[in-house]
Amino acid sequence: MVGIKIRDVAVYHPEKVVDNEFYLNHFKEKGRDIGHFLEVMGRDKRYVIDNDSESTLTMGIEAARQVMDKCGLTGEDIDMIVFSTQVPETTFPTNAIYVHRALNVKNECSCQDSNASCAGMTLAVDNTSRYMLSSKNVKRALIVGSDYNTLLANPDQEITYANYGDAACALILEKVEDEVGFIDSAYYSDPVHSDFIRYPQNGLAAETKSDSFNKYIDWHQFDASESIGACYHVIDKVLHDNGLTASDISVFCMSQFALVNIQKVQERFDIPNEKISYVGDVYGYTGTSSPFIAYSEALDQGKINPGDYILFCTVGAGYQWSAVLFKA
């Protein structure tokens, strides 16, 4: 029996730490108190880029280097690179090609960028795992998730400016002769919110042709909690389809977008605190990488043992919920 396991994972973040006090003061000067907002979102600190040398790409490359070193791998060992981001440093060539160059990866390797908004890295892991199961040529894949979120955060909107942090995560997927690793996934997509979170604000064509490019994400107010039922649905489905219950899952690695959403999932499925990996108070919201930074934290805390079930669950703008099931 062939399995696709996560061999190891690594996280990179910039050095600068910004705590809530900065954002409280920032919005107080605008006549707004965001204290309750920060509490609901579960924020305390976040890492942010404060220099001209770092970007989505540099963070991703550093995370990739770290996971390669942890696994004792060289560029000759990698058969596929997938770079997940919603803030690409370039659209062509792909960011994955730059990772290929930085790590001196062999020529017989496919490279691609992936974007499913904040759900991107989770989908990349799912899709790559499925591809590896069907391909005789791909034994190891390098998956990178990285977002320079604060680059696009609107100083007038707390939902991005006070919520986001910058970070990257990289992992190695490896084909093994064992019944471990990737098991299944479930999705629920509804475009009801497709015009509420936009970048570029007016679309690439219009923004490129205009005299002034709107550099920030445009986030219109809407009730994001309306979609939580879809989250319950994908978790229920992936568990039911594989003969499991929530109590069989050892660690839930959820989107770190909002603590309140995680708490709702905990209540709905009666999940104890020790089974939730939460890093949003330290990293802020890091976008595509957030469930896997939570996974890295769970590993570091010794929460994951061989044979344990791990559930990744996240959401992308528009919206799309996804749940991906692994066995350690």
Summary of the structure (lengths in Angstrom):
residues: 328
radius of gyration: 19.1
end to end distance: 15.2
largest distance: 61.0
contacts: 1147
relative contact order: 0.19
helix: 40%
strand: 25%
